[in-house]
Amino acid sequence: MFALADVNSFYASCERVFRPDLKGKPIVVLSNNDGNVIARSAEAKPWIKMETPWFQIKKRKIPGKKYMRFQVTMNFMPRCWRA
């Protein structure tokens, strides 16, 4: 038996499960090797396109938005499966 679950903005949604302080804030998730956007929350979608490199995002001035970078450990994926 197989199951398929499709979640909007999967990585951003998973991080919000464990970081409720991020609710309502734009979130982008970057890839490990090249730093491109691989997931965006609904709040970030109007401002940030998929596959945009971080160096281009951090130069943008989005009204009323601050950038907060934090490292997400690579073991957060198993956390999402348990949630």
C-alpha positions in Angstrom: 0.0 0.0 0.0 1.3 3.5 -0.9 0.2 6.9 0.2 0.9 10.2 -1.4 0.7 13.4 0.6 1.1 16.8 -1.2 1.7 19.7 1.2 1.8 23.3 0.1 5.2 24.9 0.7 6.3 21.7 2.4 9.6 22.7 4.0 8.3 26.1 5.1 5.2 24.4 6.5 7.2 21.8 8.4 9.4 24.5 10.0 6.3 26.3 11.2 5.1 23.2 13.0 8.1 23.5 15.3 8.5 27.3 15.2 5.0 28.8 15.8 6.7 32.3 16.0 7.1 32.2 12.2 3.3 32.1 11.7 2.2 34.9 9.3 5.8 35.8 8.3 7.3 35.2 4.9 9.6 32.2 4.8 11.9 31.0 2.1 13.9 27.7 2.3 17.2 27.5 0.5 18.9 24.5 -1.0 22.1 23.2 0.7 24.6 23.5 -2.2 23.7 26.5 -4.2 21.6 28.6 -1.9 18.6 28.9 -4.2 15.0 29.1 -3.0 13.4 25.6 -3.0 10.2 26.4 -1.0 8.3 29.6 -0.1 5.4 30.3 2.3 2.3 31.9 1.0 3.4 35.2 2.4 6.7 35.1 0.5 5.3 34.0 -2.9 4.3 37.5 -4.1 7.9 38.8 -3.5 10.2 35.9 -4.2 10.4 33.5 -7.2 11.4 29.9 -7.0 15.1 29.2 -7.6 16.1 32.7 -6.8 19.6 32.8 -5.3 20.0 34.2 -1.8 22.4 36.9 -2.8 19.7 38.5 -4.9 17.0 38.2 -2.2 19.1 39.8 0.5 19.6 42.9 -1.6 15.9 43.5 -2.1 14.1 46.0 0.1 10.6 44.6 0.9 8.6 47.2 2.8 8.1 46.3 6.4 10.1 43.0 6.2 13.2 42.1 8.0 15.5 39.2 7.0 16.2 36.6 9.7 18.6 33.9 8.7 18.8 30.7 10.7 20.3 27.3 10.1 17.8 24.5 10.0 19.5 21.2 10.9 19.5 18.5 8.3 17.7 16.2 10.7 14.4 18.2 10.6 13.0 16.0 7.8 12.4 13.1 10.2 10.8 15.5 12.6 8.2 16.4 9.9 7.4 12.8 9.3 6.6 12.3 13.0 4.4 15.4 13.2 
